[in-house]
């Protein structure tokens, strides 16, 4: 009975050991400055100091583009499982696959014609 659970136990040990060694290693090998320098405490992104946070307003087109990206990204993820078992479904699966692609293409053309993909 234990043999059937052995792979899960090994996976669990690795799942706990890897993050634990990373955390312990970061405390053990981290080089901390002896004195606090203000430049090191300010958050930065891509090497550019951000300074104090500013309140920035985003346009509606930013959120629309983000939502469309998420929508199409999730829809494309559904193509992978269908592509994996397409040979088992034969012609029925192929027709369903084409139907799904046609729906995605129509939606893409619709938002393209509406101008939702243009950055203003």
N, CA, C and O atoms as a printed pandas DataFrame, in Angstrom:
     atom_number atom_name residue_name chain_id  residue_number  x_coord  y_coord  z_coord
0              1         N          UNK        A               1    0.811   -1.192    0.000
1              2        CA          UNK        A               1    0.000    0.000    0.000
2              3         C          UNK        A               1    0.859    1.263    0.000
3              4         O          UNK        A               1    0.522    2.255   -0.647
4              5         N          UNK        A               2    1.973    1.215    0.733
5              6        CA          UNK        A               2    2.847    2.382    0.802
6              7         C          UNK        A               2    3.501    2.670   -0.541
7              8         O          UNK        A               2    3.818    3.823   -0.832
8              9         N          UNK        A               3    3.711    1.653   -1.363
9             10        CA          UNK        A               3    4.356    1.842   -2.664
10            11         C          UNK        A               3    3.536    2.733   -3.583
11            12         O          UNK        A               3    4.103    3.453   -4.405
12            13         N          UNK        A               4    2.225    2.700   -3.462
13            14        CA          UNK        A               4    1.411    3.554   -4.321
14            15         C          UNK        A               4    1.485    5.020   -3.887
15            16         O          UNK        A               4    1.258    5.918   -4.698
16            17         N          UNK        A               5    1.797    5.263   -2.628
17            18        CA          UNK        A               5    1.893    6.644   -2.126
18            19         C          UNK        A               5    3.317    7.181   -2.133
19            20         O          UNK        A               5    3.530    8.359   -1.846
20            21         N          UNK        A               6    4.289    6.345   -2.454
21            22        CA          UNK        A               6    5.691    6.754   -2.433
22            23         C          UNK        A               6    5.994    7.924   -3.366
23            24         O          UNK        A               6    6.694    8.841   -2.938
24            25         N          UNK        A               7    5.516    7.954   -4.613
25            26        CA          UNK        A               7    5.795    9.112   -5.479
26            27         C          UNK        A               7    5.236   10.418   -4.904
27            28         O          UNK        A               7    5.867   11.470   -5.010
28            29         N          UNK        A               8    4.047   10.341   -4.292
29            30        CA          UNK        A               8    3.473   11.544   -3.693
30            31         C          UNK        A               8    4.281   12.008   -2.487
31            32         O          UNK        A               8    4.445   13.208   -2.264
32            33         N          UNK        A               9    4.781   11.055   -1.718
33            34        CA          UNK        A               9    5.601   11.405   -0.560
34            35         C          UNK        A               9    6.907   12.061   -1.007
35            36         O          UNK        A               9    7.338   13.052   -0.417
36            37         N          UNK        A              10    7.531   11.517   -2.037
37            38        CA          UNK        A              10    8.773   12.103   -2.556
38            39         C          UNK        A              10    8.508   13.505   -3.091
39            40         O          UNK        A              10    9.282   14.428   -2.836
40            41         N          UNK        A              11    7.416   13.665   -3.832
41            42        CA          UNK        A              11    7.049   14.984   -4.354
42            43         C          UNK        A              11    6.807   15.967   -3.208
43            44         O          UNK        A              11    7.225   17.122   -3.284
44            45         N          UNK        A              12    6.137   15.517   -2.155
45            46        CA          UNK        A              12    5.881   16.379   -1.006
46            47         C          UNK        A              12    7.162   16.806   -0.301
47            48         O          UNK        A              12    7.296   17.956    0.117
48            49         N          UNK        A              13    8.104   15.871   -0.174
49            50        CA          UNK        A              13    9.384   16.210    0.456
50            51         C          UNK        A              13   10.117   17.258   -0.366
51            52         O          UNK        A              13   10.653   18.218    0.189
52            53         N          UNK        A              14   10.147   17.085   -1.682
53            54        CA          UNK        A              14   10.790   18.082   -2.532
54            55         C          UNK        A              14   10.044   19.413   -2.499
55            56         O          UNK        A              14   10.668   20.475   -2.501
56            57         N          UNK        A              15    8.726   19.363   -2.469
57            58        CA          UNK        A              15    7.931   20.593   -2.441
58            59         C          UNK        A              15    8.170   21.387   -1.164
59            60         O          UNK        A              15    8.043   22.611   -1.177
60            61         N          UNK        A              16    8.504   20.739   -0.085
61            62        CA          UNK        A              16    8.814   21.440    1.165
62            63         C          UNK        A              16   10.300   21.780    1.280
63            64         O          UNK        A              16   10.655   22.827    1.821
64            65         N          UNK        A              17   11.160   20.910    0.779
65            66        CA          UNK        A              17   12.603   21.099    0.956
66            67         C          UNK        A              17   13.156   22.226    0.089
67            68         O          UNK        A              17   14.014   22.983    0.545
68            69         N          UNK        A              18   12.687   22.353   -1.137
69            70        CA          UNK        A              18   13.247   23.370   -2.041
70            71         C          UNK        A              18   12.969   24.788   -1.528
71            72         O          UNK        A              18   13.913   25.571   -1.426
72            73         N          UNK        A              19   11.728   25.157   -1.202
73            74        CA          UNK        A              19   11.520   26.515   -0.674
74            75         C          UNK        A              19   12.225   26.736    0.668
75            76         O          UNK        A              19   12.721   27.829    0.941
76            77         N          UNK        A              20   12.265   25.694    1.501
77            78        CA          UNK        A              20   12.926   25.840    2.802
78            79         C          UNK        A              20   14.417   26.135    2.621
79            80         O          UNK        A              20   14.961   27.006    3.299
80            81         N          UNK        A              21   15.082   25.413    1.710
81            82        CA          UNK        A              21   16.511   25.682    1.490
82            83         C          UNK        A              21   16.733   27.054    0.872
83            84         O          UNK        A              21   17.745   27.697    1.151
84            85         N          UNK        A              22   15.809   27.512    0.038
85            86        CA          UNK        A              22   15.955   28.856   -0.529
86            87         C          UNK        A              22   15.824   29.933    0.543
87            88         O          UNK        A              22   16.586   30.899    0.550
88            89         N          UNK        A              23   14.882   29.773    1.429
89            90        CA          UNK        A              23   14.692   30.764    2.494
90            91         C          UNK        A              23   15.872   30.756    3.456
91            92         O          UNK        A              23   16.390   31.812    3.820
92            93         N          UNK        A              24   16.295   29.570    3.866
93            94        CA          UNK        A              24   17.437   29.469    4.782
94            95         C          UNK        A              24   18.700   30.006    4.109
95            96         O          UNK        A              24   19.482   30.718    4.738
96            97         N          UNK        A              25   18.900   29.668    2.840
97            98        CA          UNK        A              25   20.069   30.159    2.111
98            99         C          UNK        A              25   20.064   31.669    1.943
99           100         O          UNK        A              25   21.123   32.296    1.981
100          101         N          UNK        A              26   18.895   32.262    1.760
101          102        CA          UNK        A              26   18.849   33.715    1.605
102          103         C          UNK        A              26   19.225   34.423    2.901
103          104         O          UNK        A              26   19.839   35.489    2.867
104          105         N          UNK        A              27   18.864   33.840    4.048
105          106        CA          UNK        A              27   19.278   34.440    5.318
106          107         C          UNK        A              27   20.745   34.190    5.605
107          108         O          UNK        A              27   21.421   35.047    6.174
108          109         N          UNK        A              28   21.237   33.040    5.222
109          110        CA          UNK        A              28   22.624   32.685    5.531
110          111         C          UNK        A              28   23.623   33.414    4.635
111          112         O          UNK        A              28   24.653   33.881    5.121
112          113         N          UNK        A              29   23.340   33.519    3.347
113          114        CA          UNK        A              29   24.306   34.060    2.405
114          115         C          UNK        A              29   24.044   35.507    1.986
115          116         O          UNK        A              29   24.807   36.063    1.196
116          117         N          UNK        A              30   23.002   36.112    2.490
117          118        CA          UNK        A              30   22.685   37.493    2.098
118          119         C          UNK        A              30   23.733   38.440    2.666
119          120         O          UNK        A              30   24.141   38.316    3.821
120          121         N          UNK        A              31   24.163   39.394    1.833
121          122        CA          UNK        A              31   25.114   40.397    2.290
122          123         C          UNK        A              31   24.326   41.665    2.603
123          124         O          UNK        A              31   23.803   42.338    1.715
124          125         N          UNK        A              32   24.263   41.956    3.865
125          126        CA          UNK        A              32   23.523   43.140    4.281
126          127         C          UNK        A              32   24.494   44.299    4.451
127          128         O          UNK        A              32   25.628   44.107    4.890
128          129         N          UNK        A              33   24.049   45.498    4.105
129          130        CA          UNK        A              33   24.925   46.648    4.323
130          131         C          UNK        A              33   25.071   46.913    5.833
131          132         O          UNK        A              33   24.155   46.667    6.617
132          133         N          UNK        A              34   26.259   47.424    6.213
133          134        CA          UNK        A              34   26.500   47.696    7.628
134          135         C          UNK        A              34   25.726   48.919    8.086
135          136         O          UNK        A              34   25.274   48.984    9.229
136          137         N          UNK        A              35   25.578   49.874    7.205
137          138        CA          UNK        A              35   24.769   51.047    7.550
138          139         C          UNK        A              35   23.674   51.195    6.507
139          140         O          UNK        A              35   23.839   50.820    5.346
140          141         N          UNK        A              36   22.583   51.736    6.937
141          142        CA          UNK        A              36   21.448   51.872    6.032
142          143         C          UNK        A              36   21.663   53.060    5.110
143          144         O          UNK        A              36   21.899   54.183    5.555
144          145         N          UNK        A              37   21.576   52.783    3.812
145          146        CA          UNK        A              37   21.715   53.812    2.801
146          147         C          UNK        A              37   20.328   54.032    2.202
147          148         O          UNK        A              37   19.639   53.083    1.828
148          149         N          UNK        A              38   19.933   55.304    2.117
149          150        CA          UNK        A              38   18.583   55.603    1.639
150          151         C          UNK        A              38   18.340   55.082    0.238
151          152         O          UNK        A              38   17.224   54.659   -0.065
152          153         N          UNK        A              39   19.325   55.097   -0.612
153          154        CA          UNK        A              39   19.157   54.640   -1.993
154          155         C          UNK        A              39   18.835   53.150   -2.057
155          156         O          UNK        A              39   18.194   52.697   -3.005
156          157         N          UNK        A              40   19.266   52.398   -1.074
157          158        CA          UNK        A              40   19.001   50.962   -1.077
158          159         C          UNK        A              40   17.630   50.623   -0.513
159          160         O          UNK        A              40   17.140   49.514   -0.724
160          161         N          UNK        A              41   17.018   51.520    0.176
161          162        CA          UNK        A              41   15.700   51.236    0.755
162          163         C          UNK        A              41   14.555   51.657   -0.156
163          164         O          UNK        A              41   13.410   51.274    0.088
164          165         N          UNK        A              42   14.835   52.440   -1.208
165          166        CA          UNK        A              42   13.790   52.884   -2.125
166          167         C          UNK        A              42   13.536   51.777   -3.141
167          168         O          UNK        A              42   14.481   51.259   -3.735
168          169         N          UNK        A              43   12.279   51.408   -3.347
169          170        CA          UNK        A              43   12.000   50.364   -4.344
170          171         C          UNK        A              43   12.326   50.846   -5.756
171          172         O          UNK        A              43   12.172   52.023   -6.082
172          173         N          UNK        A              44   12.771   49.923   -6.568
173          174        CA          UNK        A              44   13.078   50.272   -7.955
174          175         C          UNK        A              44   12.602   49.161   -8.868
175          176         O          UNK        A              44   12.430   48.016   -8.449
176          177         N          UNK        A              45   12.394   49.518  -10.116
177          178        CA          UNK        A              45   11.973   48.547  -11.110
178          179         C          UNK        A              45   12.860   48.725  -12.333
179          180         O          UNK        A              45   12.974   49.829  -12.867
180          181         N          UNK        A              46   13.474   47.666  -12.767
181          182        CA          UNK        A              46   14.375   47.669  -13.917
182          183         C          UNK        A              46   15.520   48.657  -13.728
183          184         O          UNK        A              46   15.991   49.254  -14.696
184          185         N          UNK        A              47   15.958   48.827  -12.515
185          186        CA          UNK        A              47   17.087   49.693  -12.240
186          187         C          UNK        A              47   16.758   51.169  -12.184
187          188         O          UNK        A              47   17.664   51.981  -11.995
188          189         N          UNK        A              48   15.507   51.552  -12.339
189          190        CA          UNK        A              48   15.112   52.954  -12.303
190          191         C          UNK        A              48   14.422   53.214  -10.971
191          192         O          UNK        A              48   13.447   52.545  -10.627
192          193         N          UNK        A              49   14.921   54.168  -10.242
193          194        CA          UNK        A              49   14.330   54.486   -8.949
194          195         C          UNK        A              49   12.956   55.106   -9.142
195          196         O          UNK        A              49   12.781   56.025   -9.941
196          197         N          UNK        A              50   12.004   54.600   -8.413
197          198        CA          UNK        A              50   10.643   55.095   -8.531
198          199         C          UNK        A              50   10.370   56.291   -7.629
199          200         O          UNK        A              50    9.469   57.084   -7.902
200          201         N          UNK        A              51   11.134   56.421   -6.572
201          202        CA          UNK        A              51   10.883   57.510   -5.645
202          203         C          UNK        A              51    9.583   57.285   -4.899
203          204         O          UNK        A              51    9.085   56.161   -4.826
204          205         N          UNK        A              52    9.032   58.360   -4.344
205          206        CA          UNK        A              52    7.769   58.180   -3.636
206          207         C          UNK        A              52    6.650   57.831   -4.615
207          208         O          UNK        A              52    6.643   58.317   -5.747
208          209         N          UNK        A              53    5.711   56.997   -4.189
209          210        CA          UNK        A              53    4.660   56.585   -5.127
210          211         C          UNK        A              53    3.756   57.753   -5.510
211          212         O          UNK        A              53    3.363   58.566   -4.673
212          213         N          UNK        A              54    3.443   57.809   -6.795
213          214        CA          UNK        A              54    2.549   58.848   -7.296
214          215         C          UNK        A              54    1.227   58.205   -7.665
215          216         O          UNK        A              54    1.184   57.045   -8.074
216          217         N          UNK        A              55    0.159   58.952   -7.523
217          218        CA          UNK        A              55   -1.158   58.448   -7.924
218          219         C          UNK        A              55   -1.288   58.669   -9.426
219          220         O          UNK        A              55   -1.297   59.804   -9.903
220          221         N          UNK        A              56   -1.387   57.576  -10.155
221          222        CA          UNK        A              56   -1.452   57.647  -11.608
222          223         C          UNK        A              56   -2.801   57.111  -12.064
223          224         O          UNK        A              56   -3.241   56.056  -11.607
224          225         N          UNK        A              57   -3.448   57.827  -12.953
225          226        CA          UNK        A              57   -4.740   57.397  -13.466
226          227         C          UNK        A              57   -4.543   56.709  -14.809
227          228         O          UNK        A              57   -3.767   57.162  -15.650
228          229         N          UNK        A              58   -5.255   55.613  -14.991
229          230        CA          UNK        A              58   -5.196   54.871  -16.237
230          231         C          UNK        A              58   -6.467   55.119  -17.037
231          232         O          UNK        A              58   -7.546   55.300  -16.472
232          233         N          UNK        A              59   -6.327   55.126  -18.345
233          234        CA          UNK        A              59   -7.485   55.335  -19.194
234          235         C          UNK        A              59   -8.291   54.045  -19.305
235          236         O          UNK        A              59   -7.822   52.965  -18.947
236          237         N          UNK        A              60   -9.503   54.183  -19.803
237          238        CA          UNK        A              60  -10.368   53.026  -19.972
238          239         C          UNK        A              60   -9.774   52.069  -20.999
239          240         O          UNK        A              60   -9.935   50.855  -20.869
240          241         N          UNK        A              61   -9.095   52.586  -22.011
241          242        CA          UNK        A              61   -8.517   51.713  -23.041
242          243         C          UNK        A              61   -7.451   50.789  -22.454
243          244         O          UNK        A              61   -7.251   49.686  -22.961
244          245         N          UNK        A              62   -6.768   51.218  -21.400
245          246        CA          UNK        A              62   -5.790   50.358  -20.745
246          247         C          UNK        A              62   -6.487   49.135  -20.151
247          248         O          UNK        A              62   -6.043   48.004  -20.349
248          249         N          UNK        A              63   -7.583   49.368  -19.422
249          250        CA          UNK        A              63   -8.309   48.265  -18.808
250          251         C          UNK        A              63   -8.985   47.391  -19.861
251          252         O          UNK        A              63   -9.048   46.172  -19.705
252          253         N          UNK        A              64   -9.486   47.998  -20.923
253          254        CA          UNK        A              64  -10.114   47.236  -21.995
254          255         C          UNK        A              64   -9.102   46.312  -22.669
255          256         O          UNK        A              64   -9.399   45.146  -22.933
256          257         N          UNK        A              65   -7.915   46.832  -22.945
257          258        CA          UNK        A              65   -6.871   46.016  -23.550
258          259         C          UNK        A              65   -6.467   44.875  -22.615
259          260         O          UNK        A              65   -6.250   43.749  -23.064
260          261         N          UNK        A              66   -6.367   45.161  -21.331
261          262        CA          UNK        A              66   -6.001   44.123  -20.361
262          263         C          UNK        A              66   -7.071   43.033  -20.296
263          264         O          UNK        A              66   -6.745   41.847  -20.258
264          265         N          UNK        A              67   -8.333   43.424  -20.283
265          266        CA          UNK        A              67   -9.411   42.432  -20.230
266          267         C          UNK        A              67   -9.470   41.595  -21.505
267          268         O          UNK        A              67   -9.714   40.390  -21.446
268          269         N          UNK        A              68   -9.248   42.229  -22.654
269          270        CA          UNK        A              68   -9.252   41.477  -23.911
270          271         C          UNK        A              68   -8.084   40.498  -23.956
271          272         O          UNK        A              68   -8.228   39.378  -24.445
272          273         N          UNK        A              69   -6.931   40.918  -23.449
273          274        CA          UNK        A              69   -5.784   40.011  -23.402
274          275         C          UNK        A              69   -6.101   38.795  -22.539
275          276         O          UNK        A              69   -5.832   37.663  -22.940
276          277         N          UNK        A              70   -6.666   39.021  -21.363
277          278        CA          UNK        A              70   -6.999   37.911  -20.471
278          279         C          UNK        A              70   -8.042   37.004  -21.116
279          280         O          UNK        A              70   -7.930   35.780  -21.045
280          281         N          UNK        A              71   -9.048   37.595  -21.742
281          282        CA          UNK        A              71  -10.097   36.810  -22.379
282          283         C          UNK        A              71   -9.534   35.906  -23.470
283          284         O          UNK        A              71   -9.816   34.707  -23.484
284          285         N          UNK        A              72   -8.748   36.461  -24.378
285          286        CA          UNK        A              72   -8.212   35.653  -25.472
286          287         C          UNK        A              72   -7.142   34.687  -24.981
287          288         O          UNK        A              72   -6.982   33.605  -25.545
288          289         N          UNK        A              73   -6.420   35.059  -23.954
289          290        CA          UNK        A              73   -5.416   34.164  -23.387
290          291         C          UNK        A              73   -6.086   32.925  -22.801
291          292         O          UNK        A              73   -5.613   31.809  -23.012
292          293         N          UNK        A              74   -7.164   33.107  -22.079
293          294        CA          UNK        A              74   -7.874   31.974  -21.493
294          295         C          UNK        A              74   -8.499   31.114  -22.580
295          296         O          UNK        A              74   -8.486   29.887  -22.484
296          297         N          UNK        A              75   -9.042   31.742  -23.607
297          298        CA          UNK        A              75   -9.653   30.972  -24.690
298          299         C          UNK        A              75   -8.613   30.136  -25.440
299          300         O          UNK        A              75   -8.901   29.006  -25.834
300          301         N          UNK        A              76   -7.436   30.668  -25.635
301          302        CA          UNK        A              76   -6.383   29.917  -26.324
302          303         C          UNK        A              76   -5.925   28.734  -25.477
303          304         O          UNK        A              76   -5.524   27.706  -26.023
304          305         N          UNK        A              77   -5.979   28.864  -24.155
305          306        CA          UNK        A              77   -5.595   27.756  -23.286
306          307         C          UNK        A              77   -6.529   26.562  -23.496
307          308         O          UNK        A              77   -6.108   25.414  -23.348
308          309         N          UNK        A              78   -7.785   26.823  -23.837
309          310        CA          UNK        A              78   -8.725   25.728  -24.078
310          311         C          UNK        A              78   -8.411   24.955  -25.354
311          312         O          UNK        A              78   -8.922   23.850  -25.541
312          313         N          UNK        A              79   -7.594   25.504  -26.222
313          314        CA          UNK        A              79   -7.254   24.800  -27.455
314          315         C          UNK        A              79   -6.279   23.642  -27.206
315          316         O          UNK        A              79   -6.294   22.656  -27.943
316          317         N          UNK        A              80   -5.450   23.752  -26.196
317          318        CA          UNK        A              80   -4.438   22.720  -25.970
318          319         C          UNK        A              80   -5.044   21.352  -25.642
319          320         O          UNK        A              80   -4.678   20.370  -26.288
320          321         N          UNK        A              81   -5.960   21.243  -24.662
321          322        CA          UNK        A              81   -6.524   19.910  -24.396
322          323         C          UNK        A              81   -7.257   19.331  -25.600
323          324         O          UNK        A              81   -7.212   18.124  -25.837
324          325         N          UNK        A              82   -7.925   20.180  -26.351
325          326        CA          UNK        A              82   -8.624   19.702  -27.537
326          327         C          UNK        A              82   -7.626   19.204  -28.583
327          328         O          UNK        A              82   -7.873   18.190  -29.236
328          329         N          UNK        A              83   -6.520   19.894  -28.746
329          330        CA          UNK        A              83   -5.507   19.481  -29.718
330          331         C          UNK        A              83   -4.849   18.162  -29.305
331          332         O          UNK        A              83   -4.444   17.375  -30.160
332          333         N          UNK        A              84   -4.742   17.922  -28.001
333          334        CA          UNK        A              84   -4.101   16.693  -27.532
334          335         C          UNK        A              84   -4.952   15.466  -27.870
335          336         O          UNK        A              84   -4.409   14.432  -28.260
336          337         N          UNK        A              85   -6.272   15.567  -27.728
337          338        CA          UNK        A              85   -7.130   14.403  -27.971
338          339         C          UNK        A              85   -7.871   14.486  -29.306
339          340         O          UNK        A              85   -8.846   13.766  -29.519
340          341         N          UNK        A              86   -7.417   15.351  -30.194
341          342        CA          UNK        A              86   -8.106   15.530  -31.476
342          343         C          UNK        A              86   -8.139   14.244  -32.294
343          344         O          UNK        A              86   -9.126   13.971  -32.977
344          345         N          UNK        A              87   -7.080   13.461  -32.230
345          346        CA          UNK        A              87   -7.053   12.214  -33.001
346          347         C          UNK        A              87   -8.067   11.195  -32.474
347          348         O          UNK        A              87   -8.526   10.339  -33.230
348          349         N          UNK        A              88   -8.419   11.277  -31.194
349          350        CA          UNK        A              88   -9.422   10.359  -30.643
350          351         C          UNK        A              88  -10.845   10.759  -31.033
351          352         O          UNK        A              88  -11.728    9.906  -31.125
352          353         N          UNK        A              89  -11.064   12.039  -31.260
353          354        CA          UNK        A              89  -12.401   12.531  -31.572
354          355         C          UNK        A              89  -12.728   12.467  -33.059
355          356         O          UNK        A              89  -13.884   12.644  -33.445
356          357         N          UNK        A              90  -11.758   12.223  -33.871
357          358        CA          UNK        A              90  -11.858   12.132  -35.338
358          359         C          UNK        A              90  -12.558   13.359  -35.930
359          360         O          UNK        A              90  -12.227   14.486  -35.562
360          361         N          UNK        A              91  -13.508   13.165  -36.832
361          362        CA          UNK        A              91  -14.111   14.289  -37.557
362          363         C          UNK        A              91  -14.969   15.162  -36.651
363          364         O          UNK        A              91  -15.021   16.376  -36.847
364          365         N          UNK        A              92  -15.640   14.577  -35.671
365          366        CA          UNK        A              92  -16.451   15.372  -34.750
366          367         C          UNK        A              92  -15.565   16.386  -34.014
367          368         O          UNK        A              92  -15.913   17.562  -33.909
368          369         N          UNK        A              93  -14.436   15.926  -33.515
369          370        CA          UNK        A              93  -13.519   16.811  -32.816
370          371         C          UNK        A              93  -12.950   17.885  -33.732
371          372         O          UNK        A              93  -12.776   19.033  -33.322
372          373         N          UNK        A              94  -12.661   17.507  -34.972
373          374        CA          UNK        A              94  -12.119   18.473  -35.922
374          375         C          UNK        A              94  -13.131   19.580  -36.227
375          376         O          UNK        A              94  -12.770   20.754  -36.309
376          377         N          UNK        A              95  -14.402   19.196  -36.394
377          378        CA          UNK        A              95  -15.446   20.187  -36.655
378          379         C          UNK        A              95  -15.638   21.098  -35.439
379          380         O          UNK        A              95  -15.805   22.308  -35.590
380          381         N          UNK        A              96  -15.614   20.519  -34.239
381          382        CA          UNK        A              96  -15.725   21.332  -33.020
382          383         C          UNK        A              96  -14.535   22.282  -32.893
383          384         O          UNK        A              96  -14.690   23.438  -32.497
384          385         N          UNK        A              97  -13.369   21.789  -33.227
385          386        CA          UNK        A              97  -12.152   22.593  -33.193
386          387         C          UNK        A              97  -12.271   23.781  -34.155
387          388         O          UNK        A              97  -11.952   24.912  -33.791
388          389         N          UNK        A              98  -12.727   23.521  -35.375
389          390        CA          UNK        A              98  -12.900   24.597  -36.349
390          391         C          UNK        A              98  -13.981   25.583  -35.912
391          392         O          UNK        A              98  -13.837   26.790  -36.103
392          393         N          UNK        A              99  -15.063   25.069  -35.326
393          394        CA          UNK        A              99  -16.115   25.949  -34.827
394          395         C          UNK        A              99  -15.606   26.878  -33.739
395          396         O          UNK        A              99  -15.935   28.064  -33.722
396          397         N          UNK        A             100  -14.805   26.341  -32.834
397          398        CA          UNK        A             100  -14.228   27.159  -31.764
398          399         C          UNK        A             100  -13.308   28.234  -32.346
399          400         O          UNK        A             100  -13.339   29.385  -31.910
400          401         N          UNK        A             101  -12.500   27.859  -33.322
401          402        CA          UNK        A             101  -11.607   28.833  -33.953
402          403         C          UNK        A             101  -12.384   29.911  -34.708
403          404         O          UNK        A             101  -11.990   31.077  -34.705
404          405         N          UNK        A             102  -13.481   29.526  -35.354
405          406        CA          UNK        A             102  -14.299   30.507  -36.073
406          407         C          UNK        A             102  -14.908   31.510  -35.091
407          408         O          UNK        A             102  -14.929   32.709  -35.368
408          409         N          UNK        A             103  -15.399   31.033  -33.955
409          410        CA          UNK        A             103  -15.958   31.936  -32.942
410          411         C          UNK        A             103  -14.889   32.903  -32.446
411          412         O          UNK        A             103  -15.153   34.096  -32.300
412          413         N          UNK        A             104  -13.688   32.398  -32.186
413          414        CA          UNK        A             104  -12.597   33.274  -31.750
414          415         C          UNK        A             104  -12.232   34.285  -32.828
415          416         O          UNK        A             104  -11.980   35.451  -32.523
416          417         N          UNK        A             105  -12.201   33.857  -34.069
417          418        CA          UNK        A             105  -11.857   34.748  -35.177
418          419         C          UNK        A             105  -12.917   35.837  -35.351
419          420         O          UNK        A             105  -12.578   36.999  -35.579
420          421         N          UNK        A             106  -14.185   35.473  -35.246
421          422        CA          UNK        A             106  -15.258   36.466  -35.359
422          423         C          UNK        A             106  -15.161   37.487  -34.232
423          424         O          UNK        A             106  -15.325   38.685  -34.466
424          425         N          UNK        A             107  -14.896   37.028  -33.019
425          426        CA          UNK        A             107  -14.760   37.951  -31.888
426          427         C          UNK        A             107  -13.559   38.870  -32.087
427          428         O          UNK        A             107  -13.631   40.062  -31.786
428          429         N          UNK        A             108  -12.465   38.326  -32.588
429          430        CA          UNK        A             108  -11.268   39.130  -32.824
430          431         C          UNK        A             108  -11.520   40.196  -33.885
431          432         O          UNK        A             108  -11.138   41.353  -33.708
432          433         N          UNK        A             109  -12.156   39.815  -34.974
433          434        CA          UNK        A             109  -12.456   40.775  -36.037
434          435         C          UNK        A             109  -13.415   41.846  -35.523
435          436         O          UNK        A             109  -13.276   43.019  -35.868
436          437         N          UNK        A             110  -14.386   41.450  -34.700
437          438        CA          UNK        A             110  -15.348   42.408  -34.152
438          439         C          UNK        A             110  -14.646   43.480  -33.303
439          440         O          UNK        A             110  -14.878   44.675  -33.487
440          441         N          UNK        A             111  -13.788   43.043  -32.374
441          442        CA          UNK        A             111  -13.128   44.043  -31.520
442          443         C          UNK        A             111  -12.107   44.854  -32.308
443          444         O          UNK        A             111  -11.831   46.005  -31.968
444          445         N          UNK        A             112  -11.549   44.264  -33.351
445          446        CA          UNK        A             112  -10.616   45.000  -34.204
446          447         C          UNK        A             112  -11.348   46.105  -34.956
447          448         O          UNK        A             112  -10.859   47.231  -35.043
448          449         N          UNK        A             113  -12.537   45.778  -35.507
449          450        CA          UNK        A             113  -13.318   46.780  -36.261
450          451         C          UNK        A             113  -13.850   47.874  -35.347
451          452         O          UNK        A             113  -13.979   49.024  -35.768
452          453         N          UNK        A             114  -14.160   47.530  -34.108
453          454        CA          UNK        A             114  -14.655   48.526  -33.154
454          455         C          UNK        A             114  -13.543   49.468  -32.680
455          456         O          UNK        A             114  -13.822   50.502  -32.072
456          457         N          UNK        A             115  -12.293   49.116  -32.956
457          458        CA          UNK        A             115  -11.168   49.955  -32.555
458          459         C          UNK        A             115  -10.684   49.723  -31.151
459          460         O          UNK        A             115   -9.973   50.557  -30.591
460          461         N          UNK        A             116  -11.064   48.588  -30.567
461          462        CA          UNK        A             116  -10.661   48.305  -29.185
462          463         C          UNK        A             116   -9.180   47.996  -29.059
463          464         O          UNK        A             116   -8.626   48.092  -27.964
464          465         N          UNK        A             117   -8.530   47.631  -30.141
465          466        CA          UNK        A             117   -7.106   47.287  -30.093
466          467         C          UNK        A             117   -6.189   48.458  -30.383
467          468         O          UNK        A             117   -4.968   48.316  -30.312
468          469         N          UNK        A             118   -6.759   49.623  -30.712
469          470        CA          UNK        A             118   -5.946   50.807  -30.995
470          471         C          UNK        A             118   -5.646   51.545  -29.692
471          472         O          UNK        A             118   -6.537   51.821  -28.890
472          473         N          UNK        A             119   -4.386   51.849  -29.512
473          474        CA          UNK        A             119   -3.961   52.551  -28.296
474          475         C          UNK        A             119   -4.084   54.054  -28.532
475          476         O          UNK        A             119   -3.483   54.600  -29.457
476          477         N          UNK        A             120   -4.860   54.705  -27.692
477          478        CA          UNK        A             120   -5.069   56.158  -27.853
478          479         C          UNK        A             120   -4.421   56.909  -26.737
479          480         O          UNK        A             120   -4.487   58.138  -26.698
